[in-house]
């Protein structure tokens, strides 16, 4: 057999392995059915004949049905993702051995195995990651729809991979290229349809509810003086900033819709950018005076919505509070809205240096008395004086809770960029 004769078996194996990343049992079931009922139409090695036997087809059918049904149930589908990977990798290896004779042509077999297993693992990991994100952000509501799309991809992809492996390979390479370019693009989440994603109060409410219970169970989060949160009037809430999870924490603690201004770079990833917009975040370009973000914030306030701010402008990972940025509360003062100060204790311990994954650190949220900006301005205070008063109140509460002075006057802010997100 000439070297070129191995091209089609290798391509078929890689494509089928990639499809197996979506479903463990549907591709071999389809393969067995084709061999059983259309043996002359399927150009495959005799090594696959065992898939067309009745016991094998029955077993694959039962397994595929169980996988189909289980994958439509939120949380259950996430559990299946953990246990299915070994089965997918095993089938990928068996598939490769059956397609490529490895006794005398070990090089082609090795190449096929490496690429086939990599294809299976990559697709499975990406699919599991997106499904986990869907479970977290939608409470699993979108999971069944995603599952049906994956079923269709698996069914059509398996047939195309068998009958037209070159076409399937081109399709996979193109989709992979577009996905990498889209997900890793510097502007993927700030342009096109993603940038026009409509905020959703349903998404926000689901997300803030999940966030509140997650931090309560995982971090033992306690909320103090919740009665100080205005229930029947518009307000702007202001808190210290030490973790990328502070927006989730505040959203879960306030329990009311909060539109939060977030750095533009946080929206670069289109999936993250789409999600942030859904949960009431909006971008700001911190490299300049972003007139668009300012107008959007003023419009939100004019429409009666609440806004959440982290006036340090950056995360302070040592748990102290950097001086608030000048102009940070300009929105509240211009509209003469009350300001709800809050101190988040120990959020810097959630994400130690080197990781953004939440650690099980004990934390709490402390609400302070509302500041009547209208009264303060009428009393003769200017913007800087109100800002300093706000800073002092939050620092005083932080020092009381932590047992040491939390003021950080050594620098104007940490080197870390703001990644506040709303929950």
N, C-alpha and C positions, 0 to 999 in steps of 0.2 A: 504494500500500500504506500503510495507516494505521500509526501508531507502535506500536499494540498488536500488530500482525502480526509485529513483530520480536522480541517477547518469547520465543516458543517457540524460534526459531532460535538466539537468543543463549543461552538456558538450555541447550539441547541441546549447543551448542558448548562451553560452560564445563564441563558435566558430563562430556562425552567427553574433554575436555582433562585434567580431573582424573584420570579413569580411566587416561588415557595415561601419567600419572606413575608408575603401577605397571608397565605393560607398553607397550613401544613399538609392537609389531606385532600383538598380539592384538586390540585394538579395531578397527583398520582391516580386519583379516581377517574378523572377525565382521560388520562393516558390509558388506563386499563379499559375503560369503556370503548375508546377508539380502537384499541387492539382487538377487543372482543367482537365488535359489530362491524368495523371497517378495517380489517387486517390488511387488505391490499392497498388501501388508500393512505396508510400511515407508514412512512419509510423510516423504520426504526430497527435496531438490532434485535435479534431473537432473544437477547438477554432480558428483554422486558416482557416476555411471554407470561411470566408468573403473575403479572398484574391483571391479566385477563381471566384468571381462574376464579370460580365462583366464591370460594371461601375468602379470597383476598378482596374481591369486589364488595362482598357483603361487609367485611370488616372496615374497609375504607369508606363505604357508604354510611355506616353507623357513625364512624369517627367524624366524617365530614358534616353529617347532620348535627351531631353534638357541638362541633366547632361553630357551625353556622348559627345555631340557636344561642349558644353561650356567648358568642361574640356580640350579640345584640343587647346584652344585659350590662349596664354600666357597673363598674367595679369588677364584675366577673370577667369581663373582657380584659381588664388589666392583669388579673391573676393568670388568665390563660396565656398572656404574653410572656409571663415569667417561665411557664412550664413548657410552652410549645417550642422554644428555640432549640433544645436538643433534638427534638423530633425533626424539625426543619433541616438542621445541619446534617442529621443522619441520612435523611432522604436525599439531600443534595450530594452527599458522598456516594451513596448507592447509585444514584443517577449517573454520576460522573464515571464510576467504574464500569457501569453497564454500557455507556455510550462510547467510551474511549478504551480500546484494548491496551492495557498497561504493561503487559509482559515484555514486549519488545520495543515499546515506544513510551518509555517512562517519562521522557521530557514533556510530551504532549499531555500525558496523564497528570503530571505534576502541575503544569500550567493550568489545566482545566480545573483541578481540585482547588488550587489557590484562588482563582478568579471566581469559581462557583461558590465556594464557601464564603468568600468575601462579599459576593453579591447577596447571598442569603442573609448574612449577618447585617449588612448595611441596610437593606430594605426592612428587615424585621425591626432593627433598632429605631430607624426613622419612623416606622409605623407605630411602634409602641410608644415612642416619645410624643408623637402627635396625639395619640389616644389618651395618654396620661394628661397632656395639656388640656384636652377637651373635657376630661373628667373634672379637672380642677376648675376650669374657667366657666363651664356650662352646667356643672353638676351632673354630667353624663347625658344631657338632653341631646347633644349632637352626635353621640357615639353610634346609635343605630344607623343614622344616615351615612356616616363615614364607613361603617361596616358594609353596608350595601354597595357603596362605591368600590370598596376593596374586593367584594365578591365579584363584581362585574369585571374589574381589572384582572383578577385571577382567572376567571373563565375565558375571557377573550384572549388574554395574554398567553395562556397555556396552549390554546389552539394555534395561535399565530407562531409561537415559538417552535411548535412541532412541524407545521406546514411551511413556514417561511422564516427560518432562523435568522437569515441576514436582515430581513425587514424588522424583525423583533429586536435585533441587536442595535440597529440604527435608531429605532424608537427609544430604547432604553438609554443609549448614550445621549441622545438629544434631551430626553427628560431629565437625566442626571445633570447635564450641563446647565439646562435652564434652571433647575432647582438650586444648584450651587450658586449660580450667578444671582438668582433672585433672593435667596436667603442670606447670602453673604455680601450682597451688594451694598455699597456705601449709602445708597439712597433708596433702597428697595421699599422701605416703609414710609417714606415721606413723599412719594409721588404716586400718581395714578389713582386707581380705585381704593387702594389701601388708605391713602391720605384723606379720602372722602368718606371713610367708614363712619356711620352714624352712631353717636353715643346711645347707649341703651341702659335705661334704669333697671330693666329686668336683669341684665348682665351684672350691673353694679350690685343690686340687692343680693343676688346669688353669691357673688364673689365676696362681698363683705360679710355675709353670714358664714360662709365657709372659713373665711379668714379668722373671724372672731372665735369660732369653735376650735379651729386648729391651734391658735395661740393659747387658748384656755387649756386645752388638753396637753399640748406638747410643751408649752412654756409656763403653764400655770399662771397665765396673764390675769391680773386683777385690775379692775377699773374703779378708780376712786372719784367720788363727787360727780357722778354722772348727772345728777339733778341740775348741775350748772349748765348743761348743754341746752341752749335755747331751742324750744320745741315749736314755738309759734311766731318766730321772727327770723329774718335773714341775718346771717352772720358770716364772718371770716374767721377760720380757726388757724392758729399759729402754734408750731411745736418745734422742739429741737430736732436735729437730724444726725443720726449716727449709723444708720443701716439702710440698705436698699429696700428693706421690708417696712420702713416707717409708714409709707403710704397705705400699705395693707393694714398695718396696726391701727392707724388713725381711722381708716374707713370702717374697720370692725368695731372700734371703740365708740365713735360718734353715732353710728347706726343711722345716719341720714346721708342723702346724696351729697358728695363733695367733688367738685371739679378741681383737679390738681394740676398745676403747671409743672411740666417735666422737661428736662433738657432734650433737645431735638435728637441727639445721638441715640437716646434710648429707643427711638422709633425706627432706627435704621433697619433692624430685622423686621421684615414684613409681618411675620406671625405675631411677634411681640408688639409691633406698632399697631396692628389691627386690634389686638386685645386691649392695649392701653387706651385706645380711643373708645372702645366699647364700654370700658369701665370708667369713663368720664375724665380721662387725662387729655391734655392738649400740649403740643410741643412749644418750646421757646428756644430761639437761637441766641445763646449767651455770648456769641462773639460780637454782637452788635446790639443796638437798641432795636428790639424786635417789635416794630409797630403792629405787625399782624397779631402777635400774641397779646399785646396790650389791648388792642381793640377787641379781641375775642374775650379777654377777661372782663373788660368793661361791659361788653354785651351780655355776658353771663350774669353779671351782677345786676345789670339793668333789667334782665328778665326774671330776677328774683331768686337766682340760684346761689348756693353757698360755695365758697372757695376755700381750699386748704393750702397753706403756705409753709415752707421750711425756709425762713429768712436767713439762715446761715449761708445758703447758696451752695454749700458742699457738705459732704459727710465729715464728721469729726469722729474718727474711729477710736479715740481713746476715752470716749464717754464724756468729755467736757463740752462746753458750749462756746462756740466762737462768736465774736461780735456779729450782730445782725447787719446785713447789707443795707446801706442807705437806699431808700426808695422801696424797700421790700413790702411795706404796708401802705403804699401810696393808693392802691385800689380802695382799701377800706376807708382811708381818710377822705378820699375824693367823694365817695358815696356816703360818708359819715355813718358807716356800719359798725355795729358792735364787734369787738374782737374777743374770741374765746381762746385764751392761752392754755396750753397743755404741756406737761412734761412727760416724756417717755423715758422710763428708767431702765437701764441695762440693755437697750437695743443694740449697743455696740458689741455686746457679747454674743449676739445672734450670729454675727458674721465676722469671725476672727480673720486677720490678714491671710490671704491666700484662698479664701472660699467665700461664695455668696450663698451657699446652702444654709438654711437656718439650723442653729445648734440649740439644744434643749436648755437654754439659759432662762432663769427666772426673770420675769419682767413685769412692769406695771405701767399704767397710764393714769396720770393725775390731772384732773381738770381744775383750773383756777377760776376765780371770779371773772365775769365778763367785764371788759373795759368799754365804757361808754365813750366812744371817740368824739361824739358830738359834744358831750359835756366837757371833755378835756380840751377840745379846740375852743369852745366858748370861754373856757377858763383862761385862755391865753397861751396855751402850750402849742408849740409848732410840731412839725412832723418828726424831727430828730428827737425831741423830748419825749414824745409818745413812744417812739421806737425804743428809746433807752429805758423807759418805764416798763415796757413789755419785756425787754431783755432781762431787766433786774428781777421782775416778778418770777419769770420762768427759772432763772438761775437760783433765786432764793429757795424756791420749791425743790429744785434739784439738789441743792446743798443740804436741805433739810432731810430729804429722802435718802441720799447717798451717805451723808455723814461727813462730807468734805466739800470744799469749795469747787464747784463745777465750772467756774468761769475760766475761759481760756483766752487770755489777752496777749499771748505770745505771738500769735499770727492772726491774720485776718480770716483764715479758713484753711482747711486741710487740702492736701493735693488731690484728694479723691474728687471725682466729679459727681454731681448730684445724680442719683438714679431713683428719686422718689417715685413711687407708683401708687396709684389708688387701688383700693380693694373694693 
